[in-house]
């Protein structure tokens, strides 16, 4: 039995598996943090929380590529930062802007101070 544990804890396979778990754990942490920020920002009345750059999705995609996952690396693109980035680039490019609160109240007929 001692040989089994000695072979397990001194093997390169165990080091490789621990490295993959560490990479995916860090990527998953940032990935979940971005989704929590995204959901928090969608709820009206909540304070705006800044998202982390798409590091979580990129780490997950890189980890999948290292393990030989191939096309499964596209899972990393489900990080909400990518969608927000595309939306912000498209709205800036085509001149679509959000109306300010003052414009909306004047348009609805409510005149404030």
C-alpha positions, 0 to 999 in steps of 0.5 A: 500500500505504501508503494501505491501512495508513494507512486501516486504522490511522486508521479508526474501524472498527479502533478499534471492533474493538480495543475489542470485543477488549479488552472480551471479553478482560477478560471472558474473563479473569474468566470463566476465573478463576471457572471455575478457582476453581470447579473447584479448590473441587470437588476434596477436600483443596484450599484454598478459593479465593474466586470473583470476583463475576460480573463476567466473565459480565456483561462478556461479556453486555454486550459481546455486547449492544453488538455486537448479539448479542441472545439470545446475551448469555445466554452470560454467565449460564454464569459459575459464580458465578450457580449458586453464588449461586442455590444459596446463596440456596436453601439459606439460604431453605429451611433446608437446611444441610450437616452438620458433620464432627462430626455425620457422624462421630457419625451413622456410629458413630465417636466422636472426642475 
